Amino acid sequence: MITTPDLSMKLQFTLCLMLAVLCAFAQGNNPVERVSFGYKNTRLKSALNDLSKRYDLRFSYSSDQIDVRQRITASANDLPLDEGLRTLFRHTGIGYRYVGGHIILKPDPGNTRIEVPKKKKERKEMPPPPDEGLASIEEPPLPKRDTIDVSEVALPPLPEVSRVQGTMFPIDEKALRLQQLKYEAHWLLDNRSNHSRVQVSLVPFVGTNGLRSDEVINNASLNLLWGMNGGVEGAEIGGFLNSLRGNMKGFQAAGLGNIVEGNTTGSQVAGLFNMTLKTARGVQAAGLLNFAGNAQTMQLAGLFNWSENDASRMQLAGFFNRVRNDAHALQFAGLANLNGGDANTQLSGLMNVAEDVSGAQVSALYNKAAEVKGIQVALVNASDTMSGVSIGLLNFVKKGYNKFDLYAGEGLHFNTQLKLGSHHFYNVFYAGARYPDGDGSYLWGFGYGFGTALRTGRKSELNLELMAIHLNESEPLTNKLNSMGQLRMSWNHWLGRHIGFFFGPTLNVFASQRLNPDTGRAGDSEAVPYTIIETTTKDDTAIKGWVGVNAGFRF
């Protein structure tokens, strides 16, 4: 049986649990987190990915209703989440609401932008050293260096000595010299502030900065094995590893690697790796890899370069370059360049992948892009839209020039061909055959070519094509030279949305070393209706030429 005190305790526990759930739900629907961001001409999709990663936000939307490929320019500095989102979606036609732990995007044109003024930092001046005599020597106070630009400040001079009476004895000169050495040592090695002129360490926290080494910013830093410091404004050398909790401004070199948790402005050189968690500006050079949160730098690596956000300037890697968002840079890689956003120019030995390409994609095997405004060169090229040119054996453009022709000609009676690419440049895959004469002989051919389509009207176009066709006569495959080259010009008129009629002249050149079994001569082929040019070369190759015509339907 449940007693009254037990029942009361259970009711209190149930009530507390319900209140905790309600509070959690209320917090999930009314976030109070503050956000900061800055985007300039950035795709909305990239901005949402960046905010999701940095603030653990969950955005939900329908790509059919929400255009996340549009570009935005927005900034926020420590704003509440609601104000930050209104700034982000201003003039985008997008609104939002909270459902549980998700931010649901919906069509809504109204948003405003909030500007946050920036505070100016005060610059402190270094006080002059005291002016006292030798008779009452006191250690001069050290200048504050928390905001001093050390490149503009010289070591304060030692105070002048007042000789009270008589000449200076040797003991006085030694005392003066010791005081000067002590003052200079304190100036160089003192770490009572967050700045130090020089630091030397063996391993983290075993050095001149002691247990505060990860808080102190140094102008010159020497880490014999591995150092952990607050920052560098000058130069840092490490035998194995350099680690900074803050920023690096200047030069950093290590036998194994450099790690900067803040920003890097300058050069990083390492035998294995360089890692900057925030923005890197300048040069990163490593034997294996370079990593940057935002790579506004030149990255040179033996293995790969990685930018977690955007990249600019240049990336050069032995194997691959990876940029999660946009790369407004020149990218060279031995194997692949892989971008989650836009790209300028990508050159690789195997493949390139990006969203919009404004410059060029050149590789040996495969290029992939959403929109190409420049040029693609590879064995296989693929894109959604093409306003530039794709050059390769296979060019796939989702919204490009993809046609199928069925037509007749004077040499081969039945002909089919598939055209893939863009209006500027497309590939042609051909197969055709001649109607058999009834004596057991047959003739068929296959070929490849390329062409361009010029619009001459709303429903008409002019095609120019260059083809190479191998002919097989009375056998599955003729192993000897027995080929025909064609230069075609055809005019096409679209009869409806999906069908057109075309015709035009063809200039044919036939070259053959196959001996006709009936005549015993090379070049005697049923594919040649007549000749206007006929000759035989020194190696017994028959060359014949004539003008023909093609006509058919295009789908």
Beta strands, then each sheet from edge to edge (+ up, - down):
strand 1: 34-43
strand 2: 59-60
strand 3: 71-80
strand 4: 94-99
strand 5: 102-107
strand 6: 195-203
strand 7: 206-207
strand 8: 217-223
strand 9: 226-229
strand 10: 231-238
strand 11: 241-244
strand 12: 248-254
strand 13: 257-260
strand 14: 264-270
strand 15: 273-286
strand 16: 289-301
strand 17: 304-307
strand 18: 311-317
strand 19: 320-323
strand 20: 327-333
strand 21: 336-339
strand 22: 343-348
strand 23: 351-353
strand 24: 356-362
strand 25: 366-372
strand 26: 375-377
strand 27: 380-386
strand 28: 389-391
strand 29: 394-397
strand 30: 403-409
strand 31: 414-421
strand 32: 426-434
strand 33: 443-457
strand 34: 460-473
strand 35: 482-494
strand 36: 500-512
strand 37: 533-536
strand 38: 542-554
sheet 1: 1+ 3-
sheet 2: 2+ 5+ 4-
sheet 3: 7+ 6- 8- 10- 12- 14- 15- 13- 11- 9-
sheet 4: 7+ 6- 8- 10- 12- 14- 15- 16- 17- 19- 21- 23- 25- 24- 22- 20- 18-
sheet 5: 7+ 6- 8- 10- 12- 14- 15- 16- 17- 19- 21- 23- 25- 27- 29-
sheet 6: 7+ 6- 8- 10- 12- 14- 15- 16- 17- 19- 21- 23- 25- 24- 26- 28-
sheet 7: 37+ 38- 30+ 31- 32+ 33- 34+ 35- 36+
end
